[in-house]
Amino acid sequence: MMRAAPPPPKKIRFAMLRGMRKASASWLGKAIMAAVVGFLILAFGVWGIGDIFRGYGHSTFAKIGNSEIGIEQFRQAYNDRLQQVGRELRRPITPAQAHELGIEQQIVNQLVAEAAIDEKARQMGLRLSNEEVGRLIMNDPAFRGPTGQFDRQRFEYLIHNAGYSEQRFTAEQRRVTLRRQVSMAIGGDVPAPKTTAEALDRFENEQRAVEYVVLGPAQAGEIAPPTPEQLAKYFDERKVLFRAPEYRKVVLLSVSPADVAATIEVSDADARRYYDDHRTQYGTPEKRQVQQIVFANAEEAKSAADKLAGGTTFEALATELGKTAGDINLGLVAKTELVDPAIQDAAFSLPEGGVSAPVKGRFGTVLVHVVKIEPEKVRPFEQVEGQIRHELALERAKPAMQNLFDKVEDERASGLSLEEVGKKLKLNARSIDAIDRSGRDANGTPVADLPAGLDIAGNAFSTDVGVENDPLQTSGGGYVWYDVVGITPSHDRTLDEVKDKVEASWRDDQIAERVSAKANDMLDRLKAGTPFGEVAAADGVKVETKSGLQRSRPVDPLSGRAVDAAFRTAKGAPGTADGRNATERVVFVVTDVTIPPFDAGSAQAQRYTERLRRTSTEELFEQYVRRLENDLGTTINQDALARIRGGSVE
């Protein structure tokens, strides 16, 4: 039975907010609101702010020995992690969802472990000079430019993009390096046993061959339809399997930039201007194969240029200077891929085969040689005109999207249903009469054309009739509003309602029972010594073969269960296993077992050894950290954690 919708409880709140916004539009309203806000600020200053990270009487989240983790430090790490997970999921994550994923406990464990190691490093007197930290950063491959040297601009770009200031990044590198020294002292030289590496190699690379038959409905024989009594008894014993799930009637109102863009016209002049300004986007830019030799000073570069003018080739000059082809080759690059502006201008002003005069670059004086030129290739305007118009319309749709969002919210706050909002604003509102938790309709078919990337069913079942829900945001910048307007509770179905499904299930069970009995009978005869071919012929099936089977890798028509069963069966022995579905059984005999030779010096063996060494080191270090935390003494601000679990983080 479907419940009717009561008045939405959030309408009043939206109306109040809208009233406050209108009231503050005049100078008098602004003055009054300023006084109110000032009073609130004063009140917070006097009585304290009761959010998750304040109001405890101190600013410490955890204490490990003499080291403290500040509440602000935990807050930053926690929020950074929520944002990271949100980016991965392409939707915001709530504190309640974060708790289900165990995020706050992961952050606690990480910060406490790091603080414990930092404390131990201080107790051990470990130090790292500024010069050593700088050397480590400059030698980091991530910060090297095209020349293979440290690139200051790349360094600043990467750390700022990751949310670090230079001072904070340097301090973090000092701590990480000291932690690494402590960890290497604990387990850095733990060797991986050769026997274990060999066992791992065998487990992952052992191969088996089998003879097999697949028994299915064809071997079950003729199955007469069930009598009414049989079907009724079968249904009564399994009624819960055919129970109707809870369904919800949901109304969706979707708005996307593409919807808005479809109503926007782009002029010919605008499209042509955009094409002229972004020509490089519609083809490949000019590329040049560039070589360069860097000299310590201008005098050496001038002397080398004179040799080139005298007939020495660029490659011969490089060889004379002790440089390899890899040392001088910058590759086939576009102009923007050369980070030094002086080198850019020199390389892209020369003819093919030309060599520049000495050029003052960032890392020294340079001679540039252009080996080859690949001209720019750009698609004509006519080929990309439609794409350009669409891109411009989408760009212009962005501010219109916010206006449309506000209009929808205003209409909802005024008391209109989503269907009424859709009619008023000429937007498409869709009604889904029935959807279950898995996203299927009343016929068991997945509901078609749901907004991509959004869990509509999950969100619909996390709310109730009459609750005005916050809109969901799509990855493309659109919005989806949803309202549950009715609920059909889960209930038992009658046999007449699901007779076809019950009969099909009964038939599958009959087939599975007969096929299983036949498989067991064949297995008994094989164990008694009857040849496989003779056993198979007696049951009208043909023996097939499969070789090169590897553990946990199903190969059609053998199911994953059948392959795993083959690896649990001795060579020459028979076995049986489930097939690809409930009505299949596989009977097999393992005919060959191939154990790969183990070469401790091979690259693969080294990878196994390194994996085992790393795993052993991590386990040993984890035990050390837990002991360290216990010895140093660790206390956690449980009030802060409790507030997080209660979802009070804003």
TAVEN-V61256 format. One line per field, one symbol per residue. ss: DSSP state (~ for helix, > for strand, _ for the rest). phi: phi as a letter, one per 30 degrees, with the letter a starting at -180 (. if undefined). burial: b if it has 9 or more other ideal C-beta (glycine too) atoms within 8 Angstrom, else e. Layout:
BEGIN
ss: ???
phi: ???
burial: ???
END
This chain:
BEGIN
ss: _>________~~~~~~~~~~~~~___~~~~~~~~~~~~~~~~~~~~~____________>>>>>__>>>>~~~~~~~~~~~~~~~~~~~_____~~~~~~__~~~~~~~~~~~~~~~~~~~~~______~~~~~~~~~__~~~>_____>_~~~~~~~~~~____~~~~~~~~~~~~~~~~~~~~~~______~~~~~~~~~~~~_>>>>>>>>>_~~~~_______~~~~~~~~~~_~~~~_>__>>>>>>>>>_~~~~~______~~~~~~~~~~_~~~~>>__>>>>>>>>>__~~~~~~~~~~~~____~~~~~~~____~~~~>>>>>>~~~___~~~~~~~_______>___>>>__>>>>>>>>>>>__>>__~~~~~~~~~~~~~~~~~~~~~~~~~~~~~~~~~____~~~~~~~~___>>>>>>>____>_____>_________~~~~~___________>>_____>>>>>>>>>>__>_______~~~~~~~~~~~~~~~~~~~~~~~~~~~~~____~~~~~~~_____>>>>>>>____>__>_~~~~~~~~______>>>>>______>>>>>>>>>>________~~~~~~~~~~~~~~~~~~~~~~~~~~~~~~_>>>_~~~~~~~~_____
phi: .dddcdeddcddddddddddddddddddddddddddddddddddddcjcccdcbiciaccdbbbiccbcdddddeddddddddddddddiadcdeddddddidddddeedddddddddddddddidbbddddddddddcdedcdcedicecdddedddddddjcddddddddddddddddddddddbdcddcedddddddddddcdbbbbcabccbedcdidcdeddedddddddddbeddcddddcbcbccbcbbedddddccccdddddddddddbeddclcddbbdccbbccdadddddddddddddjddddddddddicceddcdcidbdeddcdceddedddccdddidbddecdcdckdbccbcdabcddbbddeddcedddddddddddddddddddedddddddddjddddddeddchcdccccdabcdcicddciceddhdedicdddddddcbbdiddcddccdddjcbbcbbdcabcddadcddddbedddddddddddddddddddddddddddddjdededddddcibcdcbbbidbeibdbecddddddddddccddicdabadcdbdccbccbbdcabccddccdcdddddddddddddddddddddddddddddddibbcddddddddddicdc
burial: eeeeeeebeebeebbeebebeebbeeeebbebbeeeeeeeeeebeeeeeebbebebeeebbbbbeebebbbebbbebbebbbeebbeeeebebebeebbeeebbebbbebbbbbbbbbbbbbeeebeeeeeebbebbeeeeebbbeeeebbeebbbebbbeeebeeeebbebbbbebbbebbbbebbeebebeeebbbebbbeeebbbbbbbbbbbeebbeebeebeeebbbebbeebbeebbeebbbbbbbbbbbbbbbbeebebeeebbbebbeeebeebbebbbbbbbbbbbeebebbbebbebbeeeeebeebbeeeeeeeeebbbeebebeebebebbbebbbebeeeebbebbebeeebbbbbbbebeeeeeeeeeebbeebbbbbbbebbbebbeebbebbbbbbbeebebbbbbeebebebebbebbbeebbbeeeeebeeebeebebbebbbeeebbbbbebbbbeebbbbbbbbbbbbeeeebebeebbeebbebbbbbbbbebbbebbbebbebbeeeeebeebbeebebebebbeebbbeeeeeebbebbbbbbbebeeeebbbbbbeeebbbbbbbbbeeeebebebeeeebbebbbbbbeebbbebbeebbeebbeebebebbeebbebbbebbbe
END
